[in-house]
Every structure is written in C-alpha cells, then in structure tokens.
Amino acid sequence: MILLPSLVCRDYPNFQRQKELEDKHRKAADKARYIWRNSPLATTHPYLTRKKIQPHGIKINKYGALVIAIYNADLELVNLQFIDADGNKRFLSGGQKKNCFCWLGNPTETILVAEGFATAASLHEHKGFQTFVAFDKGNLECVAKIIRAKLPEAQIIIAGDNDESGVGQNAARAAALAVGGTYLIPEAVGMDWNDVLTAEGV
C-alpha cells in the first residue's frame, strides 16, 4: 500500500507535462483556425516574387505576412507558418509541428516531400506531382510515414536540400529508407530545389 503514492508521484510530472503540451496545442489550433478563417487569400507578395512561385491558396495576414495552414495526420488545421517579405519564418507559439504538414495538388501516383513551402511549390509547378511540405528536415520522415500509411501504393520521393553540414541529405535519405521511397538532392552544395528550378535557363 505504501508504494502506490510513490508510483503516482513519480509518473505525475510526465503526465502533467503531456497535459500542458496538449493544452498549448489546443489553444494554438483554435488561434490558427481563427486567423486562417479571417485572412484573405494571397495574390502577390515579395517572397512569392523572389522565389518565383504561385500562392497555391495560402493567405496573408493584416501585417503583410504570408500565412500557410498546417495540418495533422487527421487533416485538422492545427498550426500556421508565417513568412514575411524578407523570408523570415515563424510558427504559432505552442503550435504542433511534428507529424504535421501541408500539401499542394491532388493525389498522384508519385508523391514528393520537401522541407519548405517555396521548394514544394517549385516542384509542384514544374513536375505536377502532389507535393507535401514537412516544414523542417527533422519532420521529413514523420510526414513520409503518414503518407505511406494513407497512400500505400504511392511512389514517395523525398526532395532534400544539399546542406553544407550534410544534415539535409541524411534526413532525406533516412525518410526515404523508412518508407521504401527514393530521395533526390541538388548537385550543388547549399542549394535546394527552388534554387535549382528557378535558376536562369531552367
């Protein structure tokens, strides 16, 4: 009998942290849905112009930042990414990002997964395949696994970045291996696929 309180107390901090995290996620999701609902569609923006991409249904807030909806595996809007005119990016405080994504286009036999929105938009516009945005290299494998579970017959290609550190390449390789897919990396160091596809003459 005297062991029971000890067990409860030992487990409580983990339970409490999980509950606090879930509360933060829920509040951020509520805020995300409110902002998304009350923001107009983006048409032009300096970031879109610089990256030579279309808006693909993203929005713009009252401060002039692009707003990208982020969904969980159940396709519930849970977070937002904001990109200002200089390309600075941020997410809603407390919002869920791991295992979350957005996508461009309808399902195709080949599915592409990229780190950022601009890269995904360039790939989708040039190749026509449905393309998912993982939002960071650490989330590539998580998103790829969700796609594989939902689309077991799809050919999944991870479009990674060529980082000087090698981190982007390693993350793309791990994601591809995890789902029986393939990965593609730009040849030049420091390049992503937006850089490649928008280069002069491409």
C-alpha positions as CSV (number, residue, x, y, z in Angstrom):
1,M,0.0,0.0,0.0
2,I,2.7,2.5,0.8
3,L,4.2,2.0,-2.7
4,L,1.2,3.4,-4.5
5,P,1.6,7.1,-3.7
6,S,5.3,6.8,-4.7
7,L,4.4,5.4,-8.1
8,V,1.7,8.1,-8.7
9,C,4.1,10.9,-7.7
10,R,6.8,9.5,-10.0
11,D,4.5,9.4,-13.0
12,Y,2.7,12.6,-12.3
13,P,5.3,15.1,-13.8
14,N,5.3,13.3,-17.2
15,F,1.5,13.2,-17.2
16,Q,1.4,16.9,-16.2
17,R,3.9,17.9,-18.9
18,Q,1.9,16.0,-21.5
19,K,-1.3,17.7,-20.4
20,E,0.3,21.1,-20.6
21,L,1.6,20.4,-24.1
22,E,-1.8,19.2,-25.2
23,D,-3.4,22.4,-23.8
24,K,-0.8,24.5,-25.7
25,H,-1.5,22.6,-28.9
26,R,-5.3,23.0,-28.5
27,K,-5.1,26.8,-27.8
28,A,-2.7,27.2,-30.8
29,A,-5.1,25.2,-33.0
30,D,-8.0,27.4,-32.0
31,K,-6.0,30.5,-32.8
32,A,-4.8,29.1,-36.1
33,R,-8.3,28.4,-37.2
34,Y,-9.5,31.9,-36.3
35,I,-6.6,33.6,-38.1
36,W,-7.0,31.4,-41.1
37,R,-10.7,32.0,-41.3
38,N,-10.3,35.8,-41.1
39,S,-7.3,36.2,-43.5
40,P,-7.8,36.9,-47.2
41,L,-6.1,34.8,-50.0
42,A,-2.7,36.0,-51.0
43,T,-2.3,37.1,-54.6
44,T,1.1,38.8,-54.8
45,H,3.9,39.1,-52.2
46,P,7.6,39.9,-52.3
47,Y,8.5,36.5,-51.1
48,L,6.5,34.8,-53.8
49,T,8.0,37.1,-56.4
50,R,11.6,36.4,-55.2
51,K,11.0,32.6,-55.1
52,K,9.1,32.7,-58.5
53,I,6.2,30.7,-57.2
54,Q,2.4,30.9,-57.1
55,P,0.5,31.3,-53.8
56,H,-1.4,28.0,-54.1
57,G,-4.2,29.0,-51.8
58,I,-2.1,30.4,-48.9
59,K,-3.3,33.6,-47.3
60,I,-1.9,36.9,-46.0
61,N,-2.5,38.5,-42.6
62,K,-3.0,42.0,-41.5
63,Y,0.7,42.5,-41.0
64,G,1.5,41.6,-44.6
65,A,2.9,38.2,-43.8
66,L,2.0,35.1,-45.8
67,V,0.0,32.5,-43.8
68,I,0.4,28.8,-44.5
69,A,-2.1,26.3,-42.9
70,I,-0.5,23.3,-41.2
71,Y,-2.5,20.1,-40.7
72,N,-2.1,17.0,-38.6
73,A,-2.5,13.4,-39.7
74,D,-6.2,13.6,-39.2
75,L,-6.2,16.6,-41.6
76,E,-7.2,19.0,-38.9
77,L,-5.8,22.6,-39.1
78,V,-3.5,22.8,-36.0
79,N,-0.9,25.5,-36.7
80,L,0.2,28.2,-39.1
81,Q,3.5,29.3,-40.6
82,F,4.1,33.0,-41.2
83,I,6.6,34.3,-43.8
84,D,7.4,38.0,-44.0
85,A,8.6,39.9,-47.0
86,D,12.3,39.2,-46.1
87,G,11.6,35.5,-45.9
88,N,11.7,35.3,-42.1
89,K,9.6,32.4,-40.8
90,R,7.8,31.6,-37.6
91,F,5.0,29.4,-36.3
92,L,2.3,30.0,-33.7
93,S,3.6,29.7,-30.2
94,G,2.7,26.4,-28.7
95,G,1.5,25.0,-32.0
96,Q,2.1,21.4,-33.1
97,K,4.6,20.9,-35.9
98,K,6.0,17.4,-35.6
99,N,3.9,14.9,-37.7
100,C,2.2,17.9,-39.4
101,F,2.3,19.2,-43.0
102,C,0.5,20.9,-45.8
103,W,0.3,19.8,-49.4
104,L,-0.1,21.2,-52.9
105,G,-2.3,19.4,-55.5
106,N,-4.4,16.3,-55.6
107,P,-3.1,12.8,-55.1
108,T,-0.8,11.4,-57.9
109,E,1.0,8.1,-58.3
110,T,4.2,9.9,-57.4
111,I,4.3,12.0,-54.2
112,L,7.0,14.5,-53.4
113,V,8.0,15.6,-49.9
114,A,10.1,18.8,-49.4
115,E,11.2,20.8,-46.4
116,G,9.8,24.3,-47.2
117,F,6.8,25.8,-48.9
118,A,8.8,27.5,-51.7
119,T,10.7,24.3,-52.6
120,A,7.4,22.4,-52.6
121,A,5.7,25.0,-54.7
122,S,8.5,25.0,-57.3
123,L,8.5,21.2,-57.5
124,H,4.7,21.0,-57.8
125,E,4.6,23.7,-60.5
126,H,7.4,22.1,-62.6
127,K,6.5,18.4,-62.1
128,G,2.8,18.4,-61.5
129,F,3.0,15.8,-58.7
130,Q,1.2,16.2,-55.4
131,T,3.8,17.7,-53.1
132,F,3.9,17.8,-49.3
133,V,5.7,20.4,-47.0
134,A,7.3,19.0,-43.9
135,F,8.5,22.4,-42.7
136,D,11.9,21.1,-41.5
137,K,14.3,18.3,-42.2
138,G,13.6,16.6,-38.9
139,N,10.0,16.2,-39.9
140,L,10.6,14.6,-43.3
141,E,10.5,11.0,-42.0
142,C,7.4,11.7,-39.9
143,V,5.5,13.1,-42.9
144,A,6.7,10.4,-45.2
145,K,5.4,7.7,-42.9
146,I,2.0,9.4,-42.7
147,I,1.8,9.5,-46.5
148,R,2.8,5.9,-46.7
149,A,0.1,4.8,-44.3
150,K,-2.6,6.8,-46.2
151,L,-1.3,6.0,-49.7
152,P,0.4,2.6,-49.5
153,E,0.9,2.3,-53.3
154,A,2.4,5.7,-53.9
155,Q,5.9,6.2,-55.1
156,I,7.4,8.6,-52.5
157,I,10.3,10.8,-53.4
158,I,12.0,12.9,-50.7
159,A,13.3,16.2,-52.3
160,G,16.0,17.1,-49.8
161,D,18.3,20.1,-49.5
162,N,22.1,19.9,-50.2
163,D,23.3,21.3,-46.8
164,E,27.0,22.1,-46.2
165,S,26.6,20.2,-43.0
166,G,25.1,17.1,-44.7
167,V,22.1,17.2,-42.3
168,G,19.6,17.7,-45.0
169,Q,20.9,14.9,-47.1
170,N,21.0,12.5,-44.2
171,A,17.4,13.4,-43.2
172,A,16.2,12.9,-46.8
173,R,17.9,9.5,-47.0
174,A,16.5,8.3,-43.7
175,A,13.0,9.4,-44.7
176,A,13.2,7.6,-48.0
177,L,14.5,4.4,-46.4
178,A,11.8,4.5,-43.7
179,V,9.0,4.3,-46.4
180,G,10.7,2.4,-49.2
181,G,10.9,5.5,-51.2
182,T,13.7,7.4,-53.0
183,Y,15.4,10.7,-52.5
184,L,16.8,13.4,-54.7
185,I,19.4,16.0,-53.7
186,P,20.6,19.0,-55.8
187,E,24.1,18.6,-57.0
188,A,25.4,22.0,-55.8
189,V,26.2,22.4,-52.1
190,G,23.9,25.0,-50.4
191,M,21.1,24.5,-52.9
192,D,17.5,23.4,-52.5
193,W,15.2,22.5,-55.4
194,N,13.7,26.0,-55.5
195,D,17.2,27.3,-56.2
196,V,17.7,24.7,-58.9
197,L,14.3,25.1,-60.6
198,T,14.3,28.9,-60.6
199,A,17.9,29.3,-61.8
200,E,18.4,31.1,-65.1
201,G,17.8,28.9,-68.0
202,V,15.9,26.1,-66.1
